[in-house]
């Protein structure tokens, strides 16, 4: 566990050379990757979403590919398609960019729902089915998607099924004044991303991911997670509460966060820190709740204050 925590610390420090003052957001993205999930970064343009994705990918020596999502993108442009091979006289499946370790799906909400859905099987099952065959993706396959808020023109809302495949939805926000000043000075001559070097390899990443399930989740902490989920399902302000998949995602993400500290067990504080990024995008507010100006995040904040927090360490 100490070795895994050291790897995580090195990655965090490396990415912070490019993204200033966002250590908490970087930790969330890293926990998502270590837990075997996928992350969606949503914010206004220019807040560093793509830079964060590229910095994280460059920090680990694993295959990385980027897809710029546009309205004319086709599913075959993502997963691949059969191409005629003149030398053999047969059609051969040509792999798409999803056959990688880290896939940056840039501005994912600018593609049509049909194209967005092409990622469902990849994200949920780690495979691609095409031409009557199933092709297994890399064991560390990680989708790091970015999107602009839906108020912007030329975007398509992500389907609920697609949103549910993202373990976390994270917003970077604007940097503080001193951090923005540091960013401007660092890019006076060249972008620091250009000189960023990897600090871990695929084997180190695999060790961290294998160690996550070993982190203990005590009975009281698990009961706390289940009680929070039950409250979302009964909340009158919500049309859709936390699903069993959401419970599993929160539990695994909390294990990853504890591993990074490092701790051999999950604390309620880990759960509280992750409830909003892991659950808020999966919940649906009722029409009455929307009229009252409620959001899923506000409802979760209220539920967190109502549920008793376990006093045991695990």
C-alpha positions, 0 to 999 in steps of 0.5 A: 500500500505504501508503494501505491500511495507513493505512486499516487503522490508522484502523479499528483505532484507531476500534474500540479506542475501544469494545473495550479491550485486544483489538488483536490480535483486532481485527486478525484480524477486519479481516484476515479482512474485507480478505482476502474471508473471513468471521469467527466470534466464539465466546466466553461471553456478555458478552465483547463479540462483538456490540459488536466486530461493530457497532463495526467496521461503524460504522467503515466507511460501508457498508450494515449489517444484523443478524439475531438467530438463533433456533430459529424463524428460517426460511431465507427470513428471511435470504435473502428470499422471493417476495411477492405484489405486488397492484398488478402481480398477480405475485410479486416477490422481496423481498430478505433481510438478506443483501443488504448489505455487513456482516451480523451473524449474532448467536448463529448457533448458536441457529438450526437447521442448515437455517437455518444452511445458508441462508448457505452459498451466500452465503458461498461464492459471493457470491450467492443463488439463489431463484425460479429466479434468481441474485442477486449480493451486494455485492462487500464482503459480509462475514459476522461471526457470533457464537456461544456455546460449545456447552456452553450449552443451546439451541444447535445445532452448526454443520455442518462445511461451514458452519464451513469457510466461515468463514475464521477462528474467533476468541475474545475472552476476558475483559479484563484487570483494568485494561482492564475498569476502563476499560470500566466508566468509559467506559460510566458515562454512555453507551456509546461505541458510540453516538458512534462515527463512520465513518473510512472508506468503501466506496471505501477498503475496496475499495482495501484488498481489491484490494491484498491479492492484490498482497502477495507470497508467496515460494516458501519461505513457500508451501512452509512453508504446504504443509508445515504442511498436509501434516503435519495430513493425516498426523497420527494424532491428526486425522481431518481435516486442512487442506483446499486451501480452508484452505491458500488461506484461510491464504495470503490471510489472511497477505497481508492481515496483511502489508498492514496492517503494511505489508509487500509480502511475507508472513513466516513469522511471519504464517503462525504467527500465523494458523494457529490462527484459520484452521485449528483449527476446520476440523480434526477430532481422532480419537476416540483423540486426544480421549481423550488430551485433545487439541484441534486447537489443541494438535495445530497447536501441536505441528506448528508446533514440528516444521516448519522455519521458513524463514530468508529474509525472504519 
